[in-house]
C-alpha cells in the first residue's frame, strides 16, 4: 500500500532530517576532536551512525510501500561551540525538536489512518525518549561540574566508553 501523498511527503521530510541529524552529530564529533575531547567525539560518531540508521528506516519504509524516495541535499551543520556544555545543550535541544517532529508525524499518520506508518513511528517515539534521556544525562553532569576541567576529562572518558549498538 503506497502511503498517501501527505504521509509520503512527511516520511521523506523526516528521512532527510535524519540524514541531517547524522551530519550534525558528525560535525559535533569533529568539533570535540578539535577540543581534544576524544570521548565526546567518539560518542558523537556513534550517534551520527545511529542517525543514519534512522534515516534508512524511513528510506526502507518508503521502499517497502513503493512510495517515492526523495533524498535531498544535507544542509551545513554548525561547527563552533562555546564549550562542551554548549555543544551538548545544542544536541539535547535538537533531540527535543526531533521528538516534536516525530509526534506531529504520528498525529498525522493516525488522522490519515496510515497504520503502517503508525507502527513504524511507534519505534521512533520510543527511541526519542531514549535519545533525549541519553543526551540529558550528559548535559546534567556537565551542568553539575561547571568549569572543572578535571571533571570534564572524567566525563569525556566515561562517554567515550559508549559502544555502537
N, C-alpha and C positions, 0 to 999 in steps of 0.2 A: 504494500500500500504506500503510494507516494504521499509524503506529507503535503498538506495544503500549502499554498504559496506564502501565507503569513508565517506558518511554522517553519517552512523551508528557509525563509529569509532570516528568521531568528536563529535557527540552528547554524546557518552559515556565518552569521554575525558573531555568534559565540565561539564557533570554531576558530575564526580569525582572531578573536580576542584572546583565546587560549594560546595561539601561536605568539601573540604579542606578550602574553604573560611569561612564556618561556624566554623570549628575547629580553624582557625586563629583568628577570632573575639572572640571566647570563651576564647582563651589563652590571648588575649589582655584584656578581661574583668577581668580575674584573675590577670593580672599584675596591672591593675588600682585598683583593690581591695587592693592589697598589698601596693599601694601608698596612701591609704586612700582617694581615689577619687571615691566615690560610684556612683556619677552621670555619670561619664565616663564609669564606669563598667556596669551600667545599660544600657547605650546607646549601648555598645558593645554586651551585652547579647541579646538585641533586634535585633541587626544587625546579630548576629550569627543565630538566629531563622529565619530571613528573608533569609539568605543564604541557610539554609537547605531547605526552601521552594523553592528556585530557583533550587536546585538540584532535588527536587521532580518534578518540571515542566519538566525537561529533562527526568527523570525516566518515568513519565506518558506519555510523548510524545512517547518515545520508546515503552512503553507497548501498547499504543493505536494503534501503527502501526505494532505491532508484531515484533519489532526489538529485537535484543539481548540486554539484560541489564547486563552490566558488572561492578559491584560495586567493586572497588579496595580498597587497603589499603590507609589510610589517613596519609600522611607524618607528622612528628612533625612540629609544628609551633614555631616561635621564642617566647621566654618567657621573654626577657630582653630588656629594652629600656632605653635610657639616661634620658628621661623625657616625659611628656605628649606631647610636641611638636613632639618629635622623633616618638612616637607611632602613633600619628595622621598623621604625614607625611608618615609613612610606610603604614597606611591604605589608604591614598589618592593615593600613588604610586601604591598600589595593585589594587585599583579600576580602575585606568588608564590602567593597564595591562589587567584587565578583559575586559574592553571596547574594547581594541585592539583584544583580542581573539574572542569576540562576532562578531566584524566587519569582521574578517577573516572567521568566520563560515558563516556569511551572504553572503560574496563574493562566497564562495564555494557552498552554497545552491542555489544561483542564477545561477552559472555556471553549476551546475548539474541538474538544473530545478526541484529541490525538493521544490515545492511551499508550501507544508505542513510545512516543516522546516522554510521556509522564513516567513510564517505567525506567527509561534511560536517565531522566533527570533526577529520579529518586536517589540514584547513586551519587550524583553531583551535590544534592542537598546535604547528604550525609558527609561527603568528602569535604565540603566547605566548612562544616562545623569543626572537623579535624584540622583543616588548613588554618583557620583563624586561631584555634587553640594552640597549635604548634608555634605560630609566629608570636602570639600574645605571650606565651611563656617566656620566650627570649626577650621580648620587649619589657616585660615586668622585671626580669632580672637586671637588664641594663638600666632601667629607671632606679632600681634599688641600689646599685653600686655607684651611680653617679659618675664622677670623673676619675674614679680609681683605676689607674692603668693596670695594676696587678689583677684586679678583679676582672677587667676586660679581657686580659690574657687568659684567665681561668675559664671564662665563658667561651672564649674562642676555642680553647682546647676541647671543652665539653661539646659544643655544637659541631665541631669537626669530627666527632665520633659517629655522626649520623651515617647510616648505610642506605644505599639505594634499595627501594622495595623490589 
